[in-house]
Amino acid sequence: MAAEQVRSIVRLRTPTGSPTKDRSNRDKALANWQEIERLFSEWVPGGERVMLTKLHEWYHSQPDKV
């Protein structure tokens, strides 16, 4: 979910050549940032923050590279 939000922000922040469309895309990108912030603010009842726990688990599941 967060990865798709980031990809969408990158797509939306690419200049279009139209100031009106660029402004509209900026507003959409800001909404996506708010969604990412919401995702990082979620807590498991009586536990940890959901997204940070997922990132921690993913990071520690990667093979060590020397």
TIVEXBA-674309 format. One record per atom (N, C-alpha, C): residue number from 0; residue in three letters; atom name; z, x, y. Coordinates in steps of 0.001 Angstrom, whole numbers, plus 500000, padded with zeros to 6 digits. Layout:
pt pos = NUM | code = ALA | site = CA | w = Z | u = X | v = Y
...
! end
This chain:
pt pos = 0 | code = MET | site = N | w = 500000 | u = 500821 | v = 498805
pt pos = 0 | code = MET | site = CA | w = 500000 | u = 500000 | v = 500000
pt pos = 0 | code = MET | site = C | w = 500000 | u = 500866 | v = 501261
pt pos = 1 | code = ALA | site = N | w = 500915 | u = 501818 | v = 501348
pt pos = 1 | code = ALA | site = CA | w = 500973 | u = 502668 | v = 502544
pt pos = 1 | code = ALA | site = C | w = 499721 | u = 503524 | v = 502661
pt pos = 2 | code = ALA | site = N | w = 499212 | u = 503997 | v = 501528
pt pos = 2 | code = ALA | site = CA | w = 498006 | u = 504833 | v = 501558
pt pos = 2 | code = ALA | site = C | w = 496831 | u = 504049 | v = 502135
pt pos = 3 | code = GLU | site = N | w = 496700 | u = 502802 | v = 501759
pt pos = 3 | code = GLU | site = CA | w = 495606 | u = 501981 | v = 502294
pt pos = 3 | code = GLU | site = C | w = 495790 | u = 501756 | v = 503794
pt pos = 4 | code = GLN | site = N | w = 497032 | u = 501594 | v = 504225
pt pos = 4 | code = GLN | site = CA | w = 497308 | u = 501429 | v = 505653
pt pos = 4 | code = GLN | site = C | w = 496862 | u = 502677 | v = 506423
pt pos = 5 | code = VAL | site = N | w = 497163 | u = 503859 | v = 505876
pt pos = 5 | code = VAL | site = CA | w = 496780 | u = 505112 | v = 506545
pt pos = 5 | code = VAL | site = C | w = 495261 | u = 505246 | v = 506578
pt pos = 6 | code = ARG | site = N | w = 494580 | u = 504950 | v = 505456
pt pos = 6 | code = ARG | site = CA | w = 493117 | u = 505022 | v = 505445
pt pos = 6 | code = ARG | site = C | w = 492525 | u = 504067 | v = 506472
pt pos = 7 | code = SER | site = N | w = 493102 | u = 502894 | v = 506590
pt pos = 7 | code = SER | site = CA | w = 492616 | u = 501912 | v = 507558
pt pos = 7 | code = SER | site = C | w = 492800 | u = 502426 | v = 508989
pt pos = 8 | code = ILE | site = N | w = 493936 | u = 503054 | v = 509266
pt pos = 8 | code = ILE | site = CA | w = 494185 | u = 503599 | v = 510603
pt pos = 8 | code = ILE | site = C | w = 493137 | u = 504655 | v = 510934
pt pos = 9 | code = VAL | site = N | w = 492849 | u = 505532 | v = 509974
pt pos = 9 | code = VAL | site = CA | w = 491848 | u = 506579 | v = 510206
pt pos = 9 | code = VAL | site = C | w = 490495 | u = 505953 | v = 510519
pt pos = 10 | code = ARG | site = N | w = 490103 | u = 504943 | v = 509746
pt pos = 10 | code = ARG | site = CA | w = 488818 | u = 504264 | v = 509995
pt pos = 10 | code = ARG | site = C | w = 488812 | u = 503589 | v = 511371
pt pos = 11 | code = LEU | site = N | w = 489901 | u = 502929 | v = 511710
pt pos = 11 | code = LEU | site = CA | w = 489968 | u = 502195 | v = 512976
pt pos = 11 | code = LEU | site = C | w = 489982 | u = 503116 | v = 514190
pt pos = 12 | code = ARG | site = N | w = 490481 | u = 504330 | v = 514046
pt pos = 12 | code = ARG | site = CA | w = 490583 | u = 505230 | v = 515198
pt pos = 12 | code = ARG | site = C | w = 489314 | u = 506053 | v = 515411
pt pos = 13 | code = THR | site = N | w = 488300 | u = 505868 | v = 514580
pt pos = 13 | code = THR | site = CA | w = 487020 | u = 506535 | v = 514788
pt pos = 13 | code = THR | site = C | w = 486316 | u = 505858 | v = 515956
pt pos = 14 | code = PRO | site = N | w = 485907 | u = 506624 | v = 516974
pt pos = 14 | code = PRO | site = CA | w = 485250 | u = 506025 | v = 518141
pt pos = 14 | code = PRO | site = C | w = 483996 | u = 505235 | v = 517745
pt pos = 15 | code = THR | site = N | w = 483824 | u = 504085 | v = 518376
pt pos = 15 | code = THR | site = CA | w = 482681 | u = 503223 | v = 518071
pt pos = 15 | code = THR | site = C | w = 481602 | u = 503299 | v = 519141
pt pos = 16 | code = GLY | site = N | w = 481940 | u = 503839 | v = 520305
pt pos = 16 | code = GLY | site = CA | w = 480986 | u = 503869 | v = 521409
pt pos = 16 | code = GLY | site = C | w = 481107 | u = 502650 | v = 522310
pt pos = 17 | code = SER | site = N | w = 481975 | u = 501712 | v = 521935
pt pos = 17 | code = SER | site = CA | w = 482202 | u = 500509 | v = 522731
pt pos = 17 | code = SER | site = C | w = 483678 | u = 500471 | v = 523140
pt pos = 18 | code = PRO | site = N | w = 483967 | u = 500569 | v = 524438
pt pos = 18 | code = PRO | site = CA | w = 485366 | u = 500538 | v = 524877
pt pos = 18 | code = PRO | site = C | w = 486115 | u = 499280 | v = 524416
pt pos = 19 | code = THR | site = N | w = 485441 | u = 498150 | v = 524413
pt pos = 19 | code = THR | site = CA | w = 486084 | u = 496898 | v = 523992
pt pos = 19 | code = THR | site = C | w = 486449 | u = 496956 | v = 522508
pt pos = 20 | code = LYS | site = N | w = 485509 | u = 497402 | v = 521683
pt pos = 20 | code = LYS | site = CA | w = 485769 | u = 497509 | v = 520242
pt pos = 20 | code = LYS | site = C | w = 486825 | u = 498573 | v = 519971
pt pos = 21 | code = ASP | site = N | w = 486770 | u = 499697 | v = 520699
pt pos = 21 | code = ASP | site = CA | w = 487775 | u = 500747 | v = 520528
pt pos = 21 | code = ASP | site = C | w = 489179 | u = 500222 | v = 520839
pt pos = 22 | code = ARG | site = N | w = 489311 | u = 499438 | v = 521899
pt pos = 22 | code = ARG | site = CA | w = 490607 | u = 498848 | v = 522263
pt pos = 22 | code = ARG | site = C | w = 491094 | u = 497905 | v = 521169
pt pos = 23 | code = SER | site = N | w = 490174 | u = 497071 | v = 520670
pt pos = 23 | code = SER | site = CA | w = 490523 | u = 496143 | v = 519599
pt pos = 23 | code = SER | site = C | w = 490961 | u = 496898 | v = 518339
pt pos = 24 | code = ASN | site = N | w = 490219 | u = 497958 | v = 518008
pt pos = 24 | code = ASN | site = CA | w = 490568 | u = 498744 | v = 516825
pt pos = 24 | code = ASN | site = C | w = 491910 | u = 499454 | v = 517003
pt pos = 25 | code = ARG | site = N | w = 492197 | u = 499889 | v = 518233
pt pos = 25 | code = ARG | site = CA | w = 493484 | u = 500528 | v = 518509
pt pos = 25 | code = ARG | site = C | w = 494624 | u = 499553 | v = 518246
pt pos = 26 | code = ASP | site = N | w = 494468 | u = 498317 | v = 518692
pt pos = 26 | code = ASP | site = CA | w = 495500 | u = 497304 | v = 518457
pt pos = 26 | code = ASP | site = C | w = 495692 | u = 497046 | v = 516964
pt pos = 27 | code = LYS | site = N | w = 494587 | u = 497016 | v = 516219
pt pos = 27 | code = LYS | site = CA | w = 494679 | u = 496825 | v = 514761
pt pos = 27 | code = LYS | site = C | w = 495374 | u = 498017 | v = 514107
pt pos = 28 | code = ALA | site = N | w = 495051 | u = 499232 | v = 514576
pt pos = 28 | code = ALA | site = CA | w = 495678 | u = 500434 | v = 514027
pt pos = 28 | code = ALA | site = C | w = 497190 | u = 500420 | v = 514294
pt pos = 29 | code = LEU | site = N | w = 497579 | u = 499981 | v = 515492
pt pos = 29 | code = LEU | site = CA | w = 499010 | u = 499888 | v = 515807
pt pos = 29 | code = LEU | site = C | w = 499713 | u = 498900 | v = 514885
pt pos = 30 | code = ALA | site = N | w = 499049 | u = 497805 | v = 514559
pt pos = 30 | code = ALA | site = CA | w = 499626 | u = 496828 | v = 513619
pt pos = 30 | code = ALA | site = C | w = 499813 | u = 497473 | v = 512240
pt pos = 31 | code = ASN | site = N | w = 498855 | u = 498318 | v = 511838
pt pos = 31 | code = ASN | site = CA | w = 499000 | u = 499008 | v = 510553
pt pos = 31 | code = ASN | site = C | w = 500177 | u = 499981 | v = 510582
pt pos = 32 | code = TRP | site = N | w = 500385 | u = 500675 | v = 511719
pt pos = 32 | code = TRP | site = CA | w = 501538 | u = 501564 | v = 511837
pt pos = 32 | code = TRP | site = C | w = 502838 | u = 500775 | v = 511713
pt pos = 33 | code = GLN | site = N | w = 502866 | u = 499577 | v = 512286
pt pos = 33 | code = GLN | site = CA | w = 504064 | u = 498741 | v = 512182
pt pos = 33 | code = GLN | site = C | w = 504324 | u = 498351 | v = 510729
pt pos = 34 | code = GLU | site = N | w = 503259 | u = 498095 | v = 509973
pt pos = 34 | code = GLU | site = CA | w = 503416 | u = 497769 | v = 508556
pt pos = 34 | code = GLU | site = C | w = 503958 | u = 498976 | v = 507782
pt pos = 35 | code = ILE | site = N | w = 503464 | u = 500163 | v = 508097
pt pos = 35 | code = ILE | site = CA | w = 503980 | u = 501377 | v = 507452
pt pos = 35 | code = ILE | site = C | w = 505462 | u = 501542 | v = 507777
pt pos = 36 | code = GLU | site = N | w = 505814 | u = 501332 | v = 509039
pt pos = 36 | code = GLU | site = CA | w = 507225 | u = 501429 | v = 509434
pt pos = 36 | code = GLU | site = C | w = 508073 | u = 500425 | v = 508649
pt pos = 37 | code = ARG | site = N | w = 507550 | u = 499211 | v = 508473
pt pos = 37 | code = ARG | site = CA | w = 508274 | u = 498199 | v = 507700
pt pos = 37 | code = ARG | site = C | w = 508462 | u = 498663 | v = 506257
pt pos = 38 | code = LEU | site = N | w = 507407 | u = 499235 | v = 505667
pt pos = 38 | code = LEU | site = CA | w = 507500 | u = 499713 | v = 504287
pt pos = 38 | code = LEU | site = C | w = 508564 | u = 500803 | v = 504142
pt pos = 39 | code = PHE | site = N | w = 508629 | u = 501714 | v = 505119
pt pos = 39 | code = PHE | site = CA | w = 509614 | u = 502791 | v = 505045
pt pos = 39 | code = PHE | site = C | w = 511022 | u = 502300 | v = 505368
pt pos = 40 | code = SER | site = N | w = 511149 | u = 501110 | v = 505920
pt pos = 40 | code = SER | site = CA | w = 512461 | u = 500571 | v = 506263
pt pos = 40 | code = SER | site = C | w = 513048 | u = 499694 | v = 505160
pt pos = 41 | code = GLU | site = N | w = 512257 | u = 499394 | v = 504122
pt pos = 41 | code = GLU | site = CA | w = 512750 | u = 498540 | v = 503033
pt pos = 41 | code = GLU | site = C | w = 513835 | u = 499252 | v = 502233
pt pos = 42 | code = TRP | site = N | w = 514866 | u = 498508 | v = 501906
pt pos = 42 | code = TRP | site = CA | w = 515968 | u = 499039 | v = 501101
pt pos = 42 | code = TRP | site = C | w = 516103 | u = 498227 | v = 499826
pt pos = 43 | code = VAL | site = N | w = 516411 | u = 498894 | v = 498737
pt pos = 43 | code = VAL | site = CA | w = 516796 | u = 498212 | v = 497505
pt pos = 43 | code = VAL | site = C | w = 518216 | u = 497718 | v = 497750
pt pos = 44 | code = PRO | site = N | w = 518509 | u = 496456 | v = 497430
pt pos = 44 | code = PRO | site = CA | w = 519868 | u = 495962 | v = 497670
pt pos = 44 | code = PRO | site = C | w = 520916 | u = 496896 | v = 497051
pt pos = 45 | code = GLY | site = N | w = 521816 | u = 497382 | v = 497887
pt pos = 45 | code = GLY | site = CA | w = 522874 | u = 498272 | v = 497425
pt pos = 45 | code = GLY | site = C | w = 522381 | u = 499644 | v = 497007
pt pos = 46 | code = GLY | site = N | w = 521156 | u = 500007 | v = 497433
pt pos = 46 | code = GLY | site = CA | w = 520604 | u = 501271 | v = 496959
pt pos = 46 | code = GLY | site = C | w = 519933 | u = 502090 | v = 498033
pt pos = 47 | code = GLU | site = N | w = 518758 | u = 502584 | v = 497672
pt pos = 47 | code = GLU | site = CA | w = 518036 | u = 503529 | v = 498511
pt pos = 47 | code = GLU | site = C | w = 516851 | u = 502868 | v = 499191
pt pos = 48 | code = ARG | site = N | w = 516244 | u = 503624 | v = 500104
pt pos = 48 | code = ARG | site = CA | w = 515020 | u = 503139 | v = 500738
pt pos = 48 | code = ARG | site = C | w = 513878 | u = 503227 | v = 499728
pt pos = 49 | code = VAL | site = N | w = 513130 | u = 502163 | v = 499587
pt pos = 49 | code = VAL | site = CA | w = 512111 | u = 502027 | v = 498555
pt pos = 49 | code = VAL | site = C | w = 511030 | u = 503100 | v = 498670
pt pos = 50 | code = MET | site = N | w = 510373 | u = 503229 | v = 499810
pt pos = 50 | code = MET | site = CA | w = 509240 | u = 504131 | v = 499942
pt pos = 50 | code = MET | site = C | w = 509659 | u = 505588 | v = 499794
pt pos = 51 | code = LEU | site = N | w = 510790 | u = 505957 | v = 500367
pt pos = 51 | code = LEU | site = CA | w = 511240 | u = 507343 | v = 500249
pt pos = 51 | code = LEU | site = C | w = 511571 | u = 507675 | v = 498799
pt pos = 52 | code = THR | site = N | w = 512125 | u = 506729 | v = 498068
pt pos = 52 | code = THR | site = CA | w = 512404 | u = 506948 | v = 496651
pt pos = 52 | code = THR | site = C | w = 511107 | u = 507143 | v = 495883
pt pos = 53 | code = LYS | site = N | w = 510093 | u = 506317 | v = 496173
pt pos = 53 | code = LYS | site = CA | w = 508798 | u = 506463 | v = 495496
pt pos = 53 | code = LYS | site = C | w = 508160 | u = 507812 | v = 495805
pt pos = 54 | code = LEU | site = N | w = 508206 | u = 508236 | v = 497070
pt pos = 54 | code = LEU | site = CA | w = 507647 | u = 509530 | v = 497447
pt pos = 54 | code = LEU | site = C | w = 508381 | u = 510672 | v = 496754
pt pos = 55 | code = HIS | site = N | w = 509701 | u = 510576 | v = 496687
pt pos = 55 | code = HIS | site = CA | w = 510502 | u = 511601 | v = 496023
pt pos = 55 | code = HIS | site = C | w = 510128 | u = 511669 | v = 494546
pt pos = 56 | code = GLU | site = N | w = 510024 | u = 510539 | v = 493880
pt pos = 56 | code = GLU | site = CA | w = 509670 | u = 510520 | v = 492460
pt pos = 56 | code = GLU | site = C | w = 508269 | u = 511079 | v = 492237
pt pos = 57 | code = TRP | site = N | w = 507324 | u = 510711 | v = 493109
pt pos = 57 | code = TRP | site = CA | w = 505958 | u = 511214 | v = 492966
pt pos = 57 | code = TRP | site = C | w = 505940 | u = 512731 | v = 493126
pt pos = 58 | code = TYR | site = N | w = 506595 | u = 513216 | v = 494187
pt pos = 58 | code = TYR | site = CA | w = 506599 | u = 514651 | v = 494464
pt pos = 58 | code = TYR | site = C | w = 507154 | u = 515441 | v = 493281
pt pos = 59 | code = HIS | site = N | w = 508246 | u = 514963 | v = 492709
pt pos = 59 | code = HIS | site = CA | w = 508891 | u = 515694 | v = 491618
pt pos = 59 | code = HIS | site = C | w = 508191 | u = 515478 | v = 490284
pt pos = 60 | code = SER | site = N | w = 507208 | u = 514599 | v = 490226
pt pos = 60 | code = SER | site = CA | w = 506453 | u = 514418 | v = 488985
pt pos = 60 | code = SER | site = C | w = 505201 | u = 515302 | v = 488950
pt pos = 61 | code = GLN | site = N | w = 504910 | u = 515988 | v = 490066
pt pos = 61 | code = GLN | site = CA | w = 503733 | u = 516851 | v = 490132
pt pos = 61 | code = GLN | site = C | w = 503993 | u = 518157 | v = 489401
pt pos = 62 | code = PRO | site = N | w = 502966 | u = 518656 | v = 488684
pt pos = 62 | code = PRO | site = CA | w = 503161 | u = 519939 | v = 487996
pt pos = 62 | code = PRO | site = C | w = 503331 | u = 521066 | v = 489004
pt pos = 63 | code = ASP | site = N | w = 504168 | u = 522018 | v = 488637
pt pos = 63 | code = ASP | site = CA | w = 504379 | u = 523187 | v = 489502
pt pos = 63 | code = ASP | site = C | w = 503110 | u = 524018 | v = 489546
pt pos = 64 | code = LYS | site = N | w = 502740 | u = 524440 | v = 490744
pt pos = 64 | code = LYS | site = CA | w = 501578 | u = 525294 | v = 490911
pt pos = 64 | code = LYS | site = C | w = 502059 | u = 526638 | v = 491441
pt pos = 65 | code = VAL | site = N | w = 501646 | u = 527672 | v = 490771
pt pos = 65 | code = VAL | site = CA | w = 502069 | u = 529028 | v = 491164
pt pos = 65 | code = VAL | site = C | w = 500962 | u = 529715 | v = 491896
! end
